[in-house]
Amino acid sequence: MRLYLSGSINCDPIGAEIRFREGEKFLLPMYEVFNPYTYCEERGIVEWKECMKVLMPHLFDCDGIALLDTHNASVGRDIEVYIARKMLIPVRMLDEWRKN
């Protein structure tokens, strides 16, 4: 099963890198993980709109979304969650994926 990490990035870019990497490590023993933060970073994509455009096909290839946080405002996370729910892709908090 492949999970897509989703969380706020722009409100705290340095903290986001840490959260995304730790989230990936937390899930890796049980799941294949797609980390959108490192995907865009490794390709030098820094503009939000361009990053979102290249990430959407990967979202469709995942079996679920693991939310890193919900307390920070994030348009990108909200778009990812909206699309996932419309596509009937399960959306859960990060730690909930480890419980199953």
C-alpha positions, 0 to 999 in steps of 0.5 A: 500500500502506498501513502501520500504525505500531506501537510502544510509547508509554506507556514514553516518551510524549515519545520516542514522538511523535518515533519515530512522526513519524520512522517516518512520514516514513521510510515516506512516500515509498513507502507511505501510512502510518497513524500511530496516535499522531497519530490519537489525539492529534489527536482528544484521545483520551488514555485507552489503552483508548479509543484502542485501540478507535478504532484497530482498524478502521484496523488492518484497513484496512492492508496491513501493520504497520511495527514501530518497536521491540520492546525496550520492553514494550507491551501495545498493540503486542502486541495489534496484532501478534497481531491482524495475524498472525491476519488474515494481515497482514504484520508487519515492522520499520520498516526492512524495509519500505524494503528491499522 
